[in-house]
Amino acid sequence: MAGSGWASAGNFVKPFSDALTSLAKGTTETPVKSEFGYITSSCLEDSRPQRAGF
């Protein structure tokens, strides 16, 4: 098992980057196909700034 740690979604190939930005904390993405094969990811924590609800 490997982890990317804290990384910007823009550092990855587009299909994986798009999947990362749609993940919510505590969820696991279904496999995403990229030029490197299939990739899965889980969001254990979220370091993105939280938006205030108005």
N, C-alpha and C positions, 0 to 999 in steps of 0.2 A: 504494500500500500504506500502511496506517495501523496504528498500534499503540496499545494502551491503556496500555502501560507497566505499572507496578505499581499494581494497583487491586484493591479488595475485590470478590469475586464478587457481593456483595449490592448493588453499585452498578448492576447491569444488570437488564434484564427477566428474569423468572423462567426461561424456557426456556434462555436463554444463561447465566445464573448457574448453573443446575444442570449444564450442560455443562462450564463452567469448573472447577467443583469436582471433576469426575470425571476431568479430564485428568491424565495422568502426564507427567513431564518427557520431552521428546523426541517427543511424540505430537501428531498433528493430529486435531481433531474433525471428524466429518462435518458437513455443513451443518445448522444448527439453524434451524427456522422460528420467527419471532417476529412481533409486530405490525408490526415495521419491515422485514420481509423475511427473507431467509436470511443467516445469519451463520456464518462459520467461524473457528476459532481454533487456534493452536498454542501449546504450552507449551515455551518455550525454556529457562526457568529456573523454579525453584519457591522462593518465599520463605517458604512455610509452615513452621512449626517441625516438625522430624522427631520422630516418636514413638519412644521406646526400645522395643525388642523384649524381651519377658520370656519 
